[in-house]
Every structure is written in C-alpha cells, then in structure tokens.
Amino acid sequence: DELQKHSVKGDAWVVVNGEVYDVSKFAPMHPGGELMLLEHAGKDVSDEFWSYHAYEVLKKYACLKIGTLEGVKVQSIPDSSDISTVPFAEPSAWMGWESPYYNETHKKFRLDVRHLLEEFREEAENGETTGKAPSQQLMERLGSEGFLACRIGKTAFPYIDKLPGGLDMKAFDYFHEAIAHEEIAHLATPGFLAGMGEGMVIGLPPVLQFGSDALKQKVGADVLRGQKRICLAITEPNGGSDVANLLTRAEKTPDGKFYKVTGTKKWITGGLESEYFTTAVRTGGPGQNGVSMLLIERGPGVETQYIPTSYSKAAGTAYVTFENALVPVENLIGMENMGFLCIMYNFNHERWFIIAYMLAATRGVIEQTLKWAHQRKAFGKRLIDQPVVRSKLAHSIAELESVYNWYENVTFQMSKLPYEQQSMKLGGAVSLLKLQATRVAHRVSDEVVQIFGGRSLTRTGMGRMVERFKNTYKFAAILGGSEEIMADLGIKLAMKGFPKHAKL
C-alpha cells in the first residue's frame, strides 16, 4: 500500500528484486524517457527491469535505494569476481565435477587472478570504448604481482619475485598458465586485453629462449615488471602466413657493429605502445634459411602508425616502419640466418594461448546468453522456454565442452613433455585444435547473436559483450596461422607418422 502511494511525477518509487528505489529525481534523466518510468511507478517492476537492464545498472544507481519491500527476502546477485554457478559458465572442474588435471592450487589461483583483474574492470571497459591503451599503472601492478610472467611460463620466473596469490613457483604448471590466459577473457574487452599483453606473450619468449644473457636480463626485467612493452613484428603487408618469404632487410654496417634494418611490418598487435620489437628480418638469401630475429628498440629509424581494425584502438595495432634503423649486433636473437627456427619454436605456445583465450571468451558469451534467455520474455514466456532457443544453446554448449576437453588433454601433454619436444609431438594436434576452437567460436557467435537479436548489434547495454565477441573472434582464426593453414599443417604433420604398410 505504501508503495502505491508513490506513483506520480515528482514522487515515484519502484521495486526491483525486492528493493525499493526512489526514482523521482531520476525519472527525467531515464534513457528510455520519463513517461516509460512513470507508467510503472508504484509497482514491482522486476520483470520489466531485467528485460532491459543488467545487474551493473542496479549497482550504478544504488544511491537511489531507500529500503526493502516488507516480507520479501532479497536475493543477492553474484558479483562478476565470483565463481559463477550458471551451468557451463565455468570449466567442469569448477562446476563440481572431478578432474585429473587440477588441484586446490589451481582452484585458488583462478580466484586470485580473477580478483586481481577485477580491479581493472572499469579501466578495461573505458579503454575498450575510448581506445585508451592500458595504463602504465595497470601494467606495473600486473608485473609486480607476477601476472605478466604467468602468461609466459617458467622461463620468465628468474625476473620476478612472486606469483598471484603467493603461488609457489615450483607448483606452477601449464594449467596455471592456461588459467591466466582464460581469466584475461573474463573481462570481455578484447581490444583492450590485446593491448594488455598479447604482444608480450608472443614477443618475449624468443628473447628469453634464444637471446644472450645480457639481452634477457635487460628486456626480461623491463617487460615482466610492466615497465616497458614488447611486441612480435613478423607479418608484412605482402603476406602473413608466408613467413619464409618476408622482405624486411637487415644488413651489417661496414664496421660490423650494427644491423641496418629497412622494411615494414603490418597488423602488429601492441606495436603502437611498444618500446621493443622482436622482429623477423632477412639477413641472407631467399627462403627460410635467410631469416634472422632481431630485438629492435624504439628509436631513430623506427616509426609506428595506428591501423584501425575490428579491435578497439586500445589494442595498439600498428604499421611499423624501419628506415635505416641501426640495431646493435648484440641484439641478434639466436644465430644469424636461423631465425625461422626461433619463429617455429614459438608457434606452438602462441597457438595454444590463442586457443585458451578463445575458449574462455566463447564460454563467456554462452554464460551471457544463458542469463539473457532467463531474463528476456517474448511471446508471453521467457526465451529459455522456447524450444528453438534451447536447441541453439544445446549445440553451442556441446561444441564448446567437446573442444575444451581436447584442449585440456593437449595441455596435459604439454605438462609432460620437454618444451623442445612439444613442437615435434604436439604441433599437428595444436594446429587442428586451434582450427576447431575458432570454428566453434564462429558457430557459437552465430547462435548467440540470433538469441540476443538487436542487442547483439549494439555497442552498449546488455548485448555489448556478444557484440564485441561477434566483431573480434575472427582475430583468433587468422593470427598465429589461419584456419586453412592450421588444417593443412595438422594433417601434414600427422601423415608423417602414417604407417607405410597400412592398407584397406
């Protein structure tokens, strides 16, 4: 009765989720118009609210709350930093299933990393929409907590003091690293996240694996503490997957002290903000045997220009120009004309990390869609009560869980094999796994976009995470090797072990 008294302009109350909000002063500012809000004044508008708004709106306008409806038990809504209880929103080991892959350190590590990254959710959202790159404060915080090193693996540990949550470095394995890559996706700001370390994940390992001790100490410490940024500069305007035929040239100066580098690189993630460029150059003749890797520092002769892509500008995707850039010969990574092997050595890990991120991002939009299907009503009932919607969700979930189990199996094999054997024994499997992961992302994107409808085409509001996923999942299908290359490579590598005497 008290609620119904407040149902006019200048004196309007509404109830959402059992809590009473005074919207009298807010009504004229309501994005949907004052009239729409006043039509529902003096009533419980929970169903209407959840059809148009996400929980974050309640948090944003918590200051309008004046009490609780008498006799109603208010149900708390889980925070985004909690482990979700929505079916299939987390890997099965976090949904109550037994798993041979994880122990309590992995359970704690996921929570610790999630809580750490949640500190920067607001900055990530802002950066995704405005194009502002991750701040220096953010990078140094992630560096000081050891999170950046987690995304590289144990080769990064000599340059840091701790891991998130105080995890013992000796206990760290590939499943902890996988969790770090997955939790990045939990923020659902793909362009910003690419600028927050994607270049480092693929650009730093060659230095740590093949660089001189002096180079490792200098670059490793700078980057892993978040003080400087690094990227991988391989792709050129004339081609991406055809690494063996790159054109950027490096020639030694007459005194033999420097390489003079001339050429261009394109679509370099994180290049706009990077101080270091792990760069593939041609130092010898044509083909893969003439390729070397250099660590080039930003300076005279090095210019970067922003390339607009489907990512937010926060990703820092760059066109990099080297014009007679002088690079000390000490910055050679590995041996001269042996750079192609350095590139190939790193590809397995790069592809695996892309898979980890993409599967987590796919899981994220499925969770969003499950929530939406329970909130949204159409034709007199919830979307989840529509058989066609349940069918779309069923196919999406089944495909995700299948490929995720394959990914866990591959990760387990990685944990049992020395790094140098992984390319030989797992190269084909990782290639095919990446192909399947991005194909699943494609099909899931198609389904969840249809369920969200127009909201999946809108950059703000309830469907923005699906909209971002729809616009960016193709990066994973191209970067690190296109789907077509992955398919062909996977079969070719498998056929090397085909038994000669196998017959029908």
Disulfide bonds with the S-S distance in Angstrom:
none
